[in-house]
Amino acid sequence: MSAEDLERACVEGRSLAFRIIIFLPGLALACCFYGFVFFVIGIGFMNPKLPQYYAVVSLFAQFLPLLISAGSFVAWLVTLRARWLKWCLLWLMLLGAGTYGLQSIQSHLPAGPDREKA
C-alpha cells in the first residue's frame, strides 16, 4: 500500500485506527515541541535591558510564524494532507529566519527602558 493509498484511505475515513495512531502521538509531540519553543521565546523577554522595539519585532518575527506553524501542524494531524505539513515546515523555516534576523538587528535597535530600576 503506497502513501497515497494510505492518505486516501484516511481522508475517506476507512482507517480510523490509523488516524488515531497518527493523531495522538503527533499531538503530544506538537505540545512538547511548540511548548518548548514558546518557553525559549519567553525567556528572551526576561532580559532587563531589552531594546525599545524588541516586543513588536519579536511578535512578527517569532510569535506569528510559530502560531501559524502550530495551526498548520494541527490541521495536518486532522486531515493528513501533505499541503498542511508543507505549510508547517515553511513557517518553521520563517521562524528560524526571523529569529536569526531578530538577533542580528538587536544591537541596532534603540535602547529601551531599564526594567531593573522600575
Residue pairs with C-beta under 8 A, 6 or more apart in sequence:
6 15
6 18
7 80
7 81
7 82
9 15
9 18
10 18
10 19
10 22
10 80
11 79
11 80
11 81
19 80
22 77
22 80
23 77
23 78
26 73
26 77
27 74
27 77
30 70
30 73
30 74
30 77
34 66
34 69
34 70
34 73
37 66
37 95
38 66
41 58
41 62
41 63
41 66
44 54
44 58
45 54
45 55
45 58
48 114
48 115
48 116
49 111
49 112
49 114
49 115
49 116
50 112
50 115
51 106
51 109
51 110
51 111
51 112
52 109
52 110
52 111
52 112
53 109
53 110
54 102
54 106
54 109
54 112
57 102
57 105
57 109
58 102
60 98
61 98
61 99
61 101
61 102
62 95
62 98
62 99
62 102
65 91
65 92
65 94
65 95
65 98
66 91
66 95
68 87
68 91
69 87
69 88
69 91
69 92
69 95
72 84
72 85
72 87
72 88
72 91
73 84
73 85
73 88
75 81
75 84
75 87
76 82
76 84
76 85
76 88
